[in-house]
Amino acid sequence: MKIDTRNFGELEINPDAILTFPRGLPGLERCSRFQLLREDKEGPVVYYLQSLDDPAIAFSIVDPALYGFNYELTLSDEEADLLQSGSPDKLVVMLMVYKPHGTEGEAAFPGGVSANINGPLVLNLEKKLGMQKVLIGPKYDITLRDSGSA
């Protein structure tokens, strides 16, 4: 299977590697099939979640531990069933990251990256299933900057 994406050009997709989000993502329920891509280097930091249902949609995702976050999530029985997770050690938590833009198209935080910490992705890579866990509570806006930014 081939898909022509906006960000990565034409990709050959292995049907056995498709990551399914049975409920889609909040606001993008029609997008339920994704390909997990990684940076082309050893020890990648950023991964990409490319939609197979809408080739224009791709997300950058990272391991929250890289930024000092350690999630302790409680999944409902329904969520655990959705992910077919018999054990929590089979699950991986990732964060969507993005560069926010100001009103004139300039980055609101030059050199910075924001993370959606209230909506971590929970993935069962063994079963190729995922979901976005929307956390209810205080809202956080975290901006990550590389050490060269002021």
LINRA-V61113 format. One record per run of one state. SS is the DSSP state (a for helix, b for strand, c for the rest). FROM is the first residue (numbers start at 0). TO is the last residue. Records with the same first field share a line. If there is no record, write none. Layout:
SS=FROM-TO ; FROM-TO
This chain:
c=0-0 ; 5-7 ; 12-13 ; 17-17 ; 20-23 ; 25-26 ; 28-31 ; 38-44 ; 51-56 ; 67-75 ; 83-86 ; 90-90 ; 98-99 ; 101-105 ; 107-110 ; 115-117 ; 124-127 ; 134-140 ; 145-149
b=1-4 ; 8-11 ; 18-19 ; 24-24 ; 27-27 ; 32-37 ; 45-50 ; 57-62 ; 91-97 ; 100-100 ; 106-106 ; 111-114 ; 118-123 ; 128-133 ; 141-144
a=14-16 ; 63-66 ; 76-82 ; 87-89
